[in-house]
Amino acid sequence: MKRKLLLILILGTLISTHIFAQQRTLTGVVVSADDKLPLPGVSVKVKGLDGAAVTKQDGTFSIVVRNGRYLLVSYIGYKSAEVEIGTATKLSIALEAADNNLNELQIVGSRSANRTKLNSPVPVDVIDLKTLQQYSPQASVTQLLQYVSPSFHSSVSGGGDAASATSTVQLKGLGVDQVLVLVNGKRRHKSSNISWGGLGNGATGYDLNAIPVGSIDRIEILRDGAAAQYGSDAIAGVINIVLKSNVNELTVSTLGSIRRRGDGLTTRTSANLGTKLGSRGFLNLTGEYATQAVSLPSGKDGDGLYIGPAYGGGANTRGFDQIYTREIDDAIISGRGIDRNHFDTRGSTNKSKDGLLSFNAAVPLDDNFELYSFGGISHRNSQFTAVYRLPGWTERNNTFVYPDGFLPAMDNIITDLSFAVGVKGKIREWNVDISNVYGRNAFDNLISNSLNASLGQKTPRTFNAGSYNASQNSGSIDFSRKFDKILSGLNVAFGGQYRVETYQIKAGEESSYSKADLSPIYKVEYTTGGIPYFAAAGSTPLNGLSPGSQIHAGFRPSNEVDVKRSISAAYADLELNVTKNWLVSGAFRIENYADFGSVSTYKAATRYSFAKWLAVRGAFNTGFRAPDLAQYYYTETSTTFQNGVAIDQVTANNVNPATKALGIPSLQPEKSKGYSAGITSQPLQNIELTLDAYKIDIEDRVGNTGRFSATDTNLPEDVRALFVQTGTVQAKFFYNSFSTSTKGVEFTGSYKFLLPNGANAAFLAGGNFQKTKLTKVNTPKGLEAYRYIIFDESEEVRVTSAIPATKITLQGTYNFKKLSLLARAVYFGSVKSVSQLNANFPRPDYYYQVYRPIWVTDISAGYRITPVLQATIGVNNLFNELGDYTIPAPGSNITRNPSPGSVQSGSNAGVQPFIRLAASFK
């Protein structure tokens, strides 16, 4: 018995000694392998067990080790390490830096193969669109960028006419045609459509939403002028869209969102497949389908309701009075079996359907060369409905055709296609890239539920209003090489490009543009012998009925054009690392345009790094923007509203006889000078900060003049003939009418870290503070009296105050195991709107309204249901921030209940919940 007790005592002592030996406390320190500085916030875990710790500010940690053999050490910005514990009680661990989301390699802004956004001499944002889609309530490319990039601005469709079918983009508050878009580093074609109102009055921009969201890997935004590097348009900066190249993966996602009143349903479904081609090639395919339902005015349910005269004669020009009262009008409406909602207009988005396909591929030809190709096709049907044509609008409605008036609709059928092919590789240490990129954008315009009032009861109700298209074909050859032994490294790049651009307008059917009541007039002339005879003296309208299809008149045969131009270019681009810490770069480019000659630009930039936590940078550039062919040759007739009254107006192109007769010169390139200076800092590997100031001066910007009036008897005969021919009462023209100066400051910051429980979190912040002022108005000789029509106050407000001068983005994300969370707030600063009340000479009257700043808050929560499937729910504009309501001009004819008019955020949809499902198969 004693022996048994002794044996038990010995075994217990041995077991307790063994347990004690395994349950020990291990201490240590984690430092950076580069500079031996301590790293705080590093995750230290026992492999396969529960033990975990996080390093303190001095890099030290303490962890209890229970039977563990290895420590797993991980930190954002560094390579993870697996350290054997052994018998040690104290460890010193050095982590090596690694490329990660804080230091993404960039393509745009530099032709050096290893440039990152932190060591670039100019500011570049690199946006991971794959990750952003998992969290964000927004569905389209433009709206995703709107909420994360401080310099970027875009508005959803709803601007009116064909402009409402696209969401053009801009940087730093400059024009939609002063930014250049690349795809995989290659120039992309523009939309063929001229925008009216909103961001780009009289400008053509890029339709980023023609590219499937699911096909995009990341987007790089170069926030600095780069015409010398990439060519015309790159005055405000460059947006480069990098397509996915992943393989052995199928990703499917679908999103749905809806507005508060159950309207405006948005859906987007995408499928992306990556597969190998051979042993080293790849093919990445994306298909996408998106829909947008009709939206109602945001705000209260009664906002936007029609409250003016509907059936009374002259309802377009007057309100209720003692003769035609509200009671009479309501009685007629009730007798017709309808109510006032029958006359509603739609809200801020078009009804649309989008189908998109794209691909990105590469195949090695041998060890040195690769064949690559990318492109896609998209088809969009976007329907815009205008202001309801009331039964009492006697000059615009025929009550025998539409007894209760009508809501005209315009369908824009948009087909966009692109195809790029190229070969790149190495020849004797030189990188060579030979490529050709073709792109084409086409608009067909179909009018429905409309009429041509001048045709009386013979009018059709649907019209083919014509079409237009634009294309671009660019062939390029680029060379680059890094010389490691010249100082601390010299990168040399040079190349050339030949580009052909086309633009075409096709006329619509005759009834879409005709004015049926025109009658020829004659005058008496005399022969040299004194014999009188009748000579044609033009024509005159016999009644006041509006011509052409209501909402948008068709293109006339005289508007048809089929033009093209060629552009040849050559450039050189150098980057020299004078020392390890000092970089200087420069670029020079010359382009020759067949229609207006040669333009040369240059750029110089430098960056000096005092330490990893502080570097300074600065740049100077000259730039230019060639007027688009559409700005030379586009002509249209449309309806605008001034103080509630419908006005027909014509936009005459730059080669129209009326334009020449008025004395407006041919369009010339815009020219710019840009300056930037800033600092970058990375005080810790997982923190980065940038601060940049900029100034951009642009001379001779192309815009639209104000409206010349048919009541002005001093206008030349060709201009007055234009009014008669088109049945319009106002005209405007394209012209290099003004110059501006833009100053601003931008900042970005990010902090990404790990938590003791294994979760990771990130905080992102950014801001843009800019101001644009008018510096000059170019009044043609002989038109000095028309100064405030050549460049009117509404155009000045659009250029200087129509988008927020201040924009701040704040975002936080949290990921833990299967859960992901996002909270985001975006500040959109104050904006100003202006409406023209009349066409008084020499200075029309305007009404201004300033809209207060707003904060828009988004939240979302995602959960990985299975290893394959993830669901995300959330809300855009959580607090239903609608901004200020529109205040009618004093004394104006108020016909609708006011609704929110502030569009600082690019949309006034209000609160909008969403749900997203995504599945990934590997």
Rosetta blueprint (number, residue, H / E / L):
1 M L
2 K H
3 R H
4 K H
5 L H
6 L H
7 L H
8 I H
9 L H
10 I H
11 L H
12 G H
13 T H
14 L H
15 I H
16 S H
17 T H
18 H H
19 I H
20 F H
21 A H
22 Q H
23 Q E
24 R E
25 T E
26 L E
27 T E
28 G E
29 V E
30 V E
31 V E
32 S E
33 A L
34 D L
35 D L
36 K L
37 L L
38 P E
39 L L
40 P L
41 G L
42 V L
43 S E
44 V E
45 K E
46 V E
47 K L
48 G L
49 L L
50 D L
51 G L
52 A E
53 A E
54 V E
55 T L
56 K L
57 Q L
58 D L
59 G L
60 T E
61 F E
62 S E
63 I E
64 V E
65 V E
66 R E
67 N L
68 G L
69 R L
70 Y E
71 L E
72 L E
73 V E
74 S E
75 Y L
76 I L
77 G L
78 Y E
79 K L
80 S L
81 A E
82 E E
83 V E
84 E E
85 I L
86 G L
87 T L
88 A L
89 T L
90 K E
91 L E
92 S E
93 I E
94 A E
95 L E
96 E L
97 A E
98 A L
99 D L
100 N L
101 N L
102 L L
103 N L
104 E L
105 L E
106 Q L
107 I L
108 V L
109 G L
110 S L
111 R L
112 S L
113 A L
114 N L
115 R L
116 T E
117 K L
118 L L
119 N L
120 S L
121 P L
122 V L
123 P L
124 V E
125 D E
126 V E
127 I E
128 D E
129 L H
130 K H
131 T H
132 L H
133 Q H
134 Q H
135 Y H
136 S L
137 P L
138 Q L
139 A L
140 S L
141 V H
142 T H
143 Q H
144 L H
145 L H
146 Q H
147 Y L
148 V L
149 S L
150 P L
151 S L
152 F E
153 H E
154 S E
155 S L
156 V L
157 S L
158 G L
159 G L
160 G L
161 D H
162 A H
163 A H
164 S H
165 A H
166 T L
167 S L
168 T L
169 V E
170 Q E
171 L E
172 K L
173 G L
174 L L
175 G L
176 V L
177 D L
178 Q L
179 V E
180 L E
181 V E
182 L E
183 V E
184 N L
185 G L
186 K E
187 R E
188 R L
189 H L
190 K L
191 S L
192 S L
193 N L
194 I L
195 S E
196 W L
197 G L
198 G L
199 L L
200 G L
201 N L
202 G L
203 A E
204 T L
205 G L
206 Y L
207 D L
208 L H
209 N H
210 A H
211 I L
212 P L
213 V H
214 G H
215 S H
216 I E
217 D E
218 R E
219 I E
220 E E
221 I E
222 L E
223 R L
224 D L
225 G L
226 A L
227 A H
228 A H
229 Q H
230 Y H
231 G L
232 S L
233 D L
234 A L
235 I L
236 A L
237 G E
238 V E
239 I E
240 N E
241 I E
242 V E
243 L E
244 K L
245 S L
246 N L
247 V L
248 N L
249 E E
250 L E
251 T E
252 V E
253 S E
254 T E
255 L E
256 G E
257 S E
258 I L
259 R L
260 R L
261 R L
262 G L
263 D L
264 G L
265 L L
266 T E
267 T E
268 R E
269 T E
270 S E
271 A E
272 N E
273 L E
274 G E
275 T E
276 K E
277 L E
278 G L
279 S L
280 R L
281 G E
282 F E
283 L E
284 N E
285 L E
286 T E
287 G E
288 E E
289 Y E
290 A E
291 T E
292 Q E
293 A L
294 V L
295 S L
296 L L
297 P L
298 S L
299 G L
300 K L
301 D L
302 G L
303 D L
304 G L
305 L L
306 Y E
307 I L
308 G L
309 P L
310 A L
311 Y L
312 G L
313 G L
314 G L
315 A L
316 N L
317 T L
318 R L
319 G L
320 F L
321 D L
322 Q L
323 I L
324 Y L
325 T L
326 R H
327 E H
328 I H
329 D H
330 D H
331 A H
332 I H
333 I H
334 S H
335 G H
336 R L
337 G L
338 I L
339 D L
340 R H
341 N H
342 H H
343 F H
344 D L
345 T L
346 R L
347 G L
348 S L
349 T L
350 N L
351 K E
352 S E
353 K E
354 D E
355 G E
356 L E
357 L E
358 S E
359 F E
360 N E
361 A E
362 A E
363 V E
364 P E
365 L L
366 D L
367 D L
368 N L
369 F E
370 E E
371 L E
372 Y E
373 S E
374 F E
375 G E
376 G E
377 I E
378 S E
379 H E
380 R E
381 N E
382 S E
383 Q E
384 F E
385 T E
386 A L
387 V L
388 Y L
389 R E
390 L L
391 P L
392 G L
393 W L
394 T L
395 E L
396 R L
397 N L
398 N L
399 T L
400 F L
401 V L
402 Y L
403 P L
404 D L
405 G L
406 F E
407 L L
408 P L
409 A E
410 M E
411 D E
412 N E
413 I E
414 I E
415 T E
416 D E
417 L E
418 S E
419 F E
420 A E
421 V E
422 G E
423 V E
424 K E
425 G E
426 K E
427 I E
428 R L
429 E L
430 W E
431 N E
432 V E
433 D E
434 I E
435 S E
436 N E
437 V E
438 Y E
439 G E
440 R E
441 N E
442 A E
443 F E
444 D E
445 N E
446 L E
447 I E
448 S E
449 N L
450 S L
451 L L
452 N L
453 A H
454 S H
455 L H
456 G H
457 Q H
458 K H
459 T L
460 P L
461 R L
462 T L
463 F E
464 N E
465 A E
466 G E
467 S E
468 Y E
469 N E
470 A E
471 S E
472 Q E
473 N E
474 S E
475 G E
476 S E
477 I E
478 D E
479 F E
480 S E
481 R E
482 K E
483 F E
484 D L
485 K L
486 I L
487 L L
488 S L
489 G L
490 L E
491 N E
492 V E
493 A E
494 F E
495 G E
496 G E
497 Q E
498 Y E
499 R E
500 V E
501 E E
502 T E
503 Y E
504 Q E
505 I E
506 K E
507 A L
508 G L
509 E L
510 E H
511 S H
512 S H
513 Y L
514 S L
515 K L
516 A L
517 D L
518 L E
519 S E
520 P E
521 I E
522 Y E
523 K E
524 V E
525 E E
526 Y E
527 T L
528 T L
529 G L
530 G L
531 I L
532 P E
533 Y E
534 F E
535 A E
536 A E
537 A E
538 G E
539 S E
540 T E
541 P E
542 L L
543 N L
544 G L
545 L L
546 S L
547 P L
548 G L
549 S L
550 Q L
551 I L
552 H L
553 A L
554 G L
555 F L
556 R L
557 P H
558 S H
559 N H
560 E L
561 V E
562 D E
563 V E
564 K E
565 R E
566 S E
567 I E
568 S E
569 A E
570 A E
571 Y E
572 A E
573 D E
574 L E
575 E E
576 L E
577 N E
578 V L
579 T L
580 K L
581 N L
582 W E
583 L E
584 V E
585 S E
586 G E
587 A E
588 F E
589 R E
590 I E
591 E E
592 N E
593 Y E
594 A L
595 D L
596 F L
597 G E
598 S E
599 V E
600 S E
601 T E
602 Y E
603 K E
604 A E
605 A E
606 T E
607 R E
608 Y E
609 S E
610 F E
611 A E
612 K L
613 W L
614 L E
615 A E
616 V E
617 R E
618 G E
619 A E
620 F E
621 N E
622 T E
623 G E
624 F E
625 R E
626 A L
627 P L
628 D L
629 L H
630 A H
631 Q H
632 Y H
633 Y H
634 Y L
635 T L
636 E E
637 T E
638 S E
639 T E
640 T E
641 F E
642 Q E
643 N L
644 G L
645 V E
646 A E
647 I E
648 D E
649 Q E
650 V E
651 T E
652 A E
653 N L
654 N L
655 V L
656 N L
657 P H
658 A H
659 T H
660 K H
661 A H
662 L H
663 G L
664 I L
665 P L
666 S L
667 L L
668 Q L
669 P L
670 E E
671 K E
672 S E
673 K E
674 G E
675 Y E
676 S E
677 A E
678 G E
679 I E
680 T E
681 S E
682 Q L
683 P L
684 L L
685 Q L
686 N L
687 I E
688 E E
689 L E
690 T E
691 L E
692 D E
693 A E
694 Y E
695 K E
696 I E
697 D E
698 I E
699 E E
700 D E
701 R E
702 V E
703 G E
704 N E
705 T L
706 G L
707 R L
708 F E
709 S E
710 A L
711 T L
712 D L
713 T L
714 N L
715 L L
716 P L
717 E H
718 D H
719 V H
720 R H
721 A H
722 L H
723 F H
724 V H
725 Q H
726 T H
727 G L
728 T L
729 V L
730 Q E
731 A E
732 K E
733 F E
734 F E
735 Y E
736 N E
737 S E
738 F E
739 S E
740 T E
741 S E
742 T E
743 K E
744 G E
745 V E
746 E E
747 F E
748 T E
749 G E
750 S E
751 Y E
752 K E
753 F E
754 L E
755 L L
756 P L
757 N L
758 G L
759 A L
760 N E
761 A E
762 A E
763 F E
764 L E
765 A E
766 G E
767 G E
768 N E
769 F E
770 Q E
771 K E
772 T E
773 K E
774 L E
775 T E
776 K E
777 V E
778 N L
779 T L
780 P L
781 K L
782 G L
783 L L
784 E H
785 A H
786 Y H
787 R H
788 Y H
789 I H
790 I H
791 F L
792 D L
793 E H
794 S H
795 E H
796 E H
797 V H
798 R H
799 V H
800 T H
801 S H
802 A L
803 I L
804 P L
805 A L
806 T E
807 K E
808 I E
809 T E
810 L E
811 Q E
812 G E
813 T E
814 Y E
815 N E
816 F E
817 K L
818 K L
819 L E
820 S E
821 L E
822 L E
823 A E
824 R E
825 A E
826 V E
827 Y E
828 F E
829 G L
830 S L
831 V E
832 K E
833 S E
834 V E
835 S E
836 Q E
837 L L
838 N L
839 A L
840 N L
841 F L
842 P L
843 R L
844 P L
845 D L
846 Y E
847 Y E
848 Y E
849 Q E
850 V E
851 Y E
852 R L
853 P L
854 I E
855 W E
856 V E
857 T E
858 D E
859 I E
860 S E
861 A E
862 G E
863 Y E
864 R E
865 I L
866 T L
867 P L
868 V L
869 L E
870 Q E
871 A E
872 T E
873 I E
874 G E
875 V E
876 N E
877 N L
878 L L
879 F L
880 N L
881 E L
882 L L
883 G L
884 D L
885 Y E
886 T L
887 I L
888 P L
889 A L
890 P L
891 G L
892 S L
893 N L
894 I L
895 T L
896 R E
897 N L
898 P L
899 S L
900 P E
901 G L
902 S L
903 V L
904 Q L
905 S L
906 G L
907 S L
908 N L
909 A L
910 G L
911 V L
912 Q E
913 P E
914 F E
915 I E
916 R E
917 L E
918 A E
919 A E
920 S E
921 F E
922 K L
